[in-house]
């Protein structure tokens, strides 16, 4: 059975993959970023998630701050994790509709290949 350290390591590895390959590809393809390289600002661990704050290396590029979140719900089936992701997705979409001005934009969700 995986330990909490193992789960944290898996979460960090997943964030590395998203930061270094999946997200730059989306930024370049969908948002026309000329230079989609990212700089890690910090990584914060919470009881049921790990959040990494990144910024584009090119300071002229927007959005200026991106947050990568890896949900880590221990001893739960992947369907539970999917439900949590859908709730967060719905919340972010509602915020974007209801709030004027600067809001959070959900760029993409990535399925996990691992069981949490």
C-alpha positions as CSV (number, residue, x, y, z in Angstrom):
1,X,0.0,0.0,0.0
2,X,1.4,3.4,-1.0
3,X,2.6,5.7,1.9
4,X,1.6,9.4,2.1
5,X,5.2,10.2,0.9
6,X,4.7,8.0,-2.1
7,X,1.4,9.7,-2.9
8,X,3.0,13.1,-2.5
9,X,5.8,12.1,-4.8
10,X,3.3,10.8,-7.4
11,X,1.4,14.1,-7.2
12,X,4.6,16.2,-7.6
13,X,5.6,14.0,-10.6
14,X,2.2,14.5,-12.2
15,X,2.5,18.3,-11.7
16,X,6.0,18.1,-13.4
17,X,4.5,16.4,-16.4
18,X,1.7,19.0,-16.7
19,X,4.0,21.9,-16.2
20,X,6.7,20.7,-18.6
21,X,4.7,19.1,-21.4
22,X,0.9,19.3,-21.4
23,X,0.4,22.9,-20.3
24,X,3.0,24.5,-22.6
25,X,1.4,22.6,-25.5
26,X,-2.0,24.0,-24.6
27,X,-0.7,27.5,-24.2
28,X,1.0,27.4,-27.6
29,X,-1.8,25.7,-29.5
30,X,-4.9,27.2,-27.9
31,X,-3.6,30.6,-26.7
32,X,-0.9,31.3,-29.3
33,X,1.9,31.7,-26.8
34,X,5.1,32.3,-28.7
35,X,7.3,31.0,-25.8
36,X,5.2,28.7,-23.6
37,X,8.0,28.0,-21.1
38,X,7.0,28.3,-17.5
39,X,8.8,29.2,-14.3
40,X,7.8,27.5,-11.0
41,X,7.0,30.1,-8.3
42,X,6.1,27.7,-5.4
43,X,4.5,24.4,-4.6
44,X,2.1,24.1,-1.7
45,X,0.9,20.8,-0.2
46,X,-2.6,20.6,1.4
47,X,-4.3,17.5,3.0
48,X,-6.1,16.6,-0.2
49,X,-4.3,18.4,-3.0
50,X,-1.0,19.9,-4.2
51,X,-1.0,23.3,-5.9
52,X,1.9,24.6,-7.9
53,X,2.0,28.3,-8.9
54,X,3.7,29.0,-12.2
55,X,4.3,32.0,-14.5
56,X,5.2,32.2,-18.1
57,X,8.9,32.9,-18.5
58,X,8.0,35.8,-20.9
59,X,6.6,38.5,-18.6
60,X,4.7,40.1,-21.4
61,X,2.5,37.0,-21.8
62,X,-0.9,36.7,-20.1
63,X,-2.3,35.1,-18.0
64,X,0.4,36.2,-15.6
65,X,-0.1,33.5,-13.0
66,X,-1.2,29.9,-13.5
67,X,-2.2,27.4,-10.8
68,X,-1.8,23.7,-11.3
69,X,-3.7,21.5,-8.9
70,X,-3.3,17.8,-8.3
71,X,-6.1,16.3,-6.2
72,X,-4.9,13.6,-3.8
73,X,-7.8,12.0,-2.0
74,X,-6.5,9.0,0.0
75,X,-8.2,5.6,-0.1
76,X,-10.9,6.8,-2.6
77,X,-11.9,5.4,-5.9
78,X,-11.1,7.3,-9.1
79,X,-14.8,8.1,-9.5
80,X,-14.7,10.2,-6.3
81,X,-11.7,12.1,-7.6
82,X,-13.6,12.7,-10.9
83,X,-16.6,14.1,-8.9
84,X,-14.4,16.5,-7.0
85,X,-12.8,17.7,-10.3
86,X,-16.3,18.2,-11.8
87,X,-17.4,20.3,-8.8
88,X,-14.3,22.5,-9.0
89,X,-14.8,22.9,-12.7
90,X,-18.4,23.9,-12.2
91,X,-17.4,26.4,-9.5
92,X,-14.8,28.1,-11.7
93,X,-17.2,28.3,-14.6
94,X,-19.8,29.9,-12.4
95,X,-17.3,32.4,-11.0
96,X,-16.4,33.4,-14.6
97,X,-20.0,34.1,-15.4
98,X,-20.9,35.9,-12.2
99,X,-17.8,38.1,-11.6
100,X,-16.9,41.1,-13.6
101,X,-13.3,42.0,-14.3
102,X,-10.4,39.8,-13.6
103,X,-11.4,36.2,-12.8
104,X,-10.1,32.7,-12.8
105,X,-10.1,30.8,-16.1
106,X,-10.0,27.1,-16.2
107,X,-7.6,26.2,-19.0
108,X,-7.8,22.4,-18.9
109,X,-8.2,19.4,-16.8
110,X,-6.0,16.4,-17.1
111,X,-7.0,12.9,-16.2
112,X,-4.7,11.0,-13.7
113,X,-3.2,7.7,-14.7
114,X,-2.8,6.8,-11.1
115,X,-5.1,5.8,-8.3
116,X,-5.0,8.2,-5.4
